Amino acid sequence: MVKNVDFISDPKKAFWQFTSPLLLLTLFEAGYSFVDVFWVSQMDHQSFFAIGVAVPLVTLIMSFGKSIGVGTNSIMSREIGQNKIIDSYNSILHGIVVCLVIGFVVMISTFFLKYILIYMGATSSMELSMQYLTPIFLCPFVFIFSNFFANTLHAEGNSKIPTRLFILTNVLNLILDPIFIFVLGWGVSGVSYATILSSGITAVYLLYWYLSGKSEIPINFKYFKPGIVYDIFIVALPNFLTDSLWCISMLFFNKILIEQLGQIGVLLYSTASRIESILISPQKACGRGLLSVSGHLYGAHKIDELEGLYHYVLKITMLMALVSTIVFFFVREYGFALFSVTGVSESIFYIALAGIVIVPFNEISVMSGKMLDGMGKSYHELILTIAVIIYEIGIVTVLAPILKHGVCVLLAILIGEVTFGIFYYVLLRHLLKKSRDDIVHNVNHHA
């Protein structure tokens, strides 16, 4: 049924066949967020600060579509791997219904946006943050469905269409941002309108792709059979809660950085995060490829091939992370200069730089998490995420009175990434062994 990629017979070849287009996709996704912040940084530090504070909320909205898409992808991949094609039709329909419900909830929450910002401590940038967030909260469907359909197409083995669309989205956003911000004089709200319009084109085209029958998995409600929302949420909810918890930790880290460095702390943290998104974009592509291929292999009970693919991808992403970090070290000054965050001491720049150097250490966690998603065991990822966030916040709380200039935040993230990377690896090896033993037991039992 899935004609784009043969996931089962040669997993490594399928991984590269699927991942290669995604390398461009993730690079342009990173550039998408990069562009917004670049143009805002050319306005003034106050606008840059307002968007930096609002980023966690925007991340949550996009996480809804991504998480539901990942959950649906996981089910569809396993069903296709088991040759249960009709069941995959039902899975995507359930994902669409969940996206619609969540989109309406986000729209209603616009009425409480001011109180949310007050709770976040964003009173100094309230007006600018509201100008940026209100249009986005009123148009959540463009972000939710563009991310959702991109992930469901990945389950079919189609990574080319989302890649082309996100490239178009980024180019359009690049053109519209300066027009809306400077020519029309809309300021930070112009960033929102440019983002909504460019993302909306992607969402509409992906919907058209499904409704026109061009996809392998059609959207037709005659296949809808209630009962698998729970299965989607087994993967989607841990993914969303994981993103939510990281956003909460970002709010906590922002608070500490403001106390120790003032607004420049948040500006540097936001800048380092954007630059990091560029550095890790190849690894994100590998993670998405691993998610889809591992779902098919797990559904087909190919555990040995699954374990071999995991170690293969892990080696590749570790090498990518090392190379990208070394390259950035030599162009670091240009990276920060793009965002006009100059005028701070050299030592503070090196703190932000060191935060980016952490990149190679989180590959084990990221790839292991994608494997868990593909296997439908995302709740393990959620448990480890809760543990690592508590661990890092605890370290920051203890070290904040001792280490200043944001060093406590950097050290906590570094220790947390290294420690829990090891935990992730051990856990995944255990789960793969258990799955292999269960399959052998079932075969012997039936014999």
Salt bridges, closest charged atoms under 4 A:
GLU29 OE1 - ARG288 NH2 2.65
ASP243 OD2 - LYS66 NZ 2.93
GLU259 OE2 - LYS255 NZ 2.80
ASP304 OD1 - ARG436 NE 2.83
GLU307 OE2 - ARG429 NE 3.11
GLU307 OE1 - ARG436 NH2 2.47
ASP437 OD2 - LYS433 NZ 3.15
ASP438 OD2 - LYS434 NZ 3.34
